Amino acid sequence: MRHGGDTSGMELPGDTRLFDRVARRWGVDYAIRPVQKGKYLLLFKANQADAITGCFSEYSQRMLNRGKGRRLPMREQLKQAQEQARRQPELQRDREKEVAREDR
């Protein structure tokens, strides 16, 4: 970033490692600085604005698709829970009364 030229910045929410992978594919020269916990500032050279735009759009698309692949719909979760409940054998509990002591 110190090699001359104007720099620009934008806030980067989410996973920095995923952005790093995408940015390397696009060949973008950038720097990431932490601002707050979980929030980062993305600095890049102004002459690479078109590359960073394409890179950021691909990163955003991957972030959106990332959450969808991991979650199951609620109905599927309920069906799985019902199947697990059916597979488990019923527990039979023997309830016995305690023998009371006569001398109390």
C-alpha positions in Angstrom: 0.0 0.0 0.0 3.0 2.3 0.5 4.2 2.0 -3.1 2.5 5.2 -4.2 -0.9 6.0 -5.6 -4.1 7.0 -3.9 -5.9 4.5 -1.6 -9.5 4.0 -0.9 -11.3 2.1 1.8 -14.5 0.4 2.7 -15.9 -1.6 5.6 -15.5 -5.4 5.3 -18.1 -7.4 7.3 -17.6 -11.1 7.9 -14.8 -13.5 7.2 -11.5 -12.1 6.2 -10.0 -15.4 5.1 -12.8 -15.9 2.6 -12.1 -12.4 1.2 -8.4 -13.2 1.1 -9.0 -16.2 -1.2 -11.3 -14.3 -3.5 -9.0 -11.3 -3.7 -6.0 -13.5 -4.6 -8.0 -14.9 -7.5 -8.7 -11.3 -8.7 -5.1 -10.2 -8.2 -6.1 -7.2 -6.0 -3.5 -5.3 -3.9 -5.2 -4.7 -0.5 -4.7 -4.4 3.2 -7.1 -5.3 6.0 -7.1 -3.4 9.3 -9.3 -4.3 12.3 -11.6 -1.5 13.4 -13.8 -3.2 16.0 -14.4 -6.8 17.0 -15.7 -8.5 13.9 -15.4 -5.4 11.7 -12.5 -4.7 9.4 -11.4 -1.8 7.2 -10.5 -2.8 3.7 -7.9 -0.5 2.0 -7.1 -0.8 -1.7 -5.5 1.2 -4.4 -7.8 3.6 -6.3 -6.7 2.5 -9.7 -8.0 -1.1 -8.9 -11.5 0.0 -8.2 -13.0 -2.1 -11.0 -11.2 -5.2 -9.8 -12.2 -4.6 -6.2 -15.8 -4.2 -7.3 -15.8 -7.6 -9.0 -13.9 -9.1 -6.2 -16.3 -7.7 -3.6 -19.4 -8.9 -5.6 -18.0 -12.4 -5.7 -17.2 -12.3 -2.0 -20.7 -11.1 -1.2 -22.2 -13.9 -3.3 -20.1 -16.5 -1.5 -21.1 -15.1 1.9 -24.8 -15.4 1.0 -24.5 -18.9 -0.4 -22.4 -20.0 2.6 -25.3 -19.7 5.1 -27.8 -21.5 2.8 -25.8 -24.7 2.4 -25.4 -25.4 6.1 -29.0 -25.0 7.3 -31.8 -27.4 6.8 -35.4 -26.2 6.5 -37.4 -26.4 9.7 -39.7 -29.2 8.3 -36.7 -31.3 7.5 -35.3 -30.8 11.0 -38.6 -31.8 12.5 -38.8 -35.0 10.4 -35.3 -35.9 11.5 -36.2 -35.4 15.1 -39.3 -37.6 14.7 -37.2 -40.3 13.2 -34.7 -40.2 15.9 -37.4 -40.3 18.5 -38.9 -43.4 16.9 -35.6 -45.2 16.7 -34.9 -44.8 20.4 -36.4 -47.6 22.6 -38.8 -46.5 25.2 -37.4 -46.4 28.7 -39.3 -48.4 31.2 -39.0 -47.2 34.6 -39.8 -49.3 37.6 -41.3 -47.3 40.3 -41.1 -48.8 43.7 -42.4 -47.4 46.9 -39.9 -47.2 49.7 -40.5 -49.3 52.7 -41.4 -47.1 55.6 -39.7 -47.9 58.8 -42.2 -48.9 61.5 -40.5 -47.3 64.4 -40.7 -43.7 63.2 
